[in-house]
Every structure is written in structure tokens, then in C-alpha cells.
Amino acid sequence: MIAPSAWVERHLTFLSPGARVLDLACGSGRHARLLAAHGFSVVAVDRDGEALAGLSACAGVETRQLELEGERWPLAGERFGGIVVTNYLWRPRLGDVLAMLAPGGVLIYETFMLGNERYGKPSNPDFLLHPDELRMLAARAGLREIAFEQGETALPKPAMRQAICAVRD
Ligand SMILES: C[S@@+](CC[C@H](N)C(=O)[O-])C[C@H]1O[C@@H](n2cnc3c(N)ncnc32)[C@H](O)[C@@H]1O
């Protein structure tokens, strides 16, 4: 399994101890495992049942196999003290994702942005953030920005990425 994102590791400290944290589109759960190891109560969701199966024995992690891009938003009414999203973007639901942050809740989001097509996949603009997009999204949702970065990265491989950590005060 690939290592956790350095951005996620660096910003875990802003989550309240023991918070209920969502790992959205968790894949094989590198961040769900990291969060559980730090004592958070994790809800790990993905549509890939096989990926989730490998996580089911992990203490502190509840897995849910969900389709996140359907007509119905499967997490309606849920509240989380933290939301972690990496390497996943589905714009039509970004507002729903941020709406799940409880007061004091922290968003840690990192994914690819425009320009990444020079390096390979993802190259579909639907899956690439626009410059400053996460920053503007967080501001519109009333979140306070803790940290924001965007641009070329060398690690874990050359790419164009954007990342934010923001809190709902
Ligand atoms: C590139 S992986 C990222 C996994 C994880 N966040 C990470 O960074 O290691 C993207 C994940 O999004 C999930 N995914 C893609 N479309 C989805 C959908 N419509 N509903 C739920 N999960 C989806 C995939 O199954 C995959 O696990």
C-alpha cells in the first residue's frame, strides 16, 4: 500500500482528539488506517467493495460501500468532526461534502489540479481542480483556512496538486 499523504499526516493535529472522521473515497484505506491508529473513529466509504474488505478488520474503522456519484447523496444528514479526501473529485457533490462538517470540524483535502495532464492521469478536466478552487469552495462554505498549497509537486511523483486544511469555526 502506498504511504499516507504527507499533507494529511501534517494536518491531523488540527482534528479534535477522538473525533468521528470520514475518509471519503478511501480506496484501500491508507488514511482510514492512519486516522484509526491516531485514535479517531473512522467512517471509510468507497464504492469498491474489494478495497473495503481489506479494511473491515481494522479496529476503529467502519466501512460503508457507497456510490458517491448517484442521484441520491448517500451520506445525507451525517455529521463529522473531520473529513479527509485525497485523489478524488466529484464536483457536483462538493457542497454536500462540506455541509457534513460539524462545528469545529476540519476538512483535509488534497487532489490533482489543472496542469496534471502534462504528467499523466488524471487528465480529464472534470477530475482536476481549477486554480484556487478548494480555497474558494472553503470560503463559500464559511470555513476558515488553516493551510493551502497548490502547484507542481515532485513527490510521491511529479504532478500538479492542490491541498487545503480548513475548519468550520
Ligand atoms: C485514486 S483512488 C483514491 C483512494 C484514496 N483516497 C487514496 O488517496 O489512497 C479513488 C477512489 O475513489 C473511488 N471512487 C471513484 N468513484 C466513486 C464513486 N462514484 N463512488 C464511490 N467511490 C468512488 C474509487 O473506488 C477509488 O477507491
The ligand as a Gaussian input file, in Angstrom:
#p B3LYP/6-31G(d) Opt

LIG

0 1
 C       -7.483000       7.291000      -6.778000
 S       -8.415000       6.388000      -5.595000
 C       -8.022000       7.273000      -4.111000
 C       -8.146000       6.415000      -2.888000
 C       -7.731000       7.072000      -1.571000
 N       -8.474000       8.277000      -1.288000
 C       -6.249000       7.366000      -1.578000
 O       -5.852000       8.508000      -1.825000
 O       -5.493000       6.420000      -1.353000
 C      -10.062000       6.952000      -5.939000
 C      -11.124000       6.176000      -5.189000
 O      -12.392000       6.752000      -5.468000
 C      -13.340000       5.706000      -5.519000
 N      -14.480000       6.137000      -6.302000
 C      -14.459000       6.575000      -7.591000
 N      -15.696000       6.857000      -7.992000
 C      -16.529000       6.576000      -6.943000
 C      -17.931000       6.636000      -6.764000
 N      -18.713000       7.024000      -7.743000
 N      -18.442000       6.306000      -5.561000
 C      -17.629000       5.881000      -4.559000
 N      -16.292000       5.789000      -4.677000
 C      -15.755000       6.129000      -5.859000
 C      -12.586000       4.562000      -6.185000
 O      -13.199000       3.319000      -5.933000
 C      -11.202000       4.704000      -5.592000
 O      -11.056000       3.894000      -4.448000

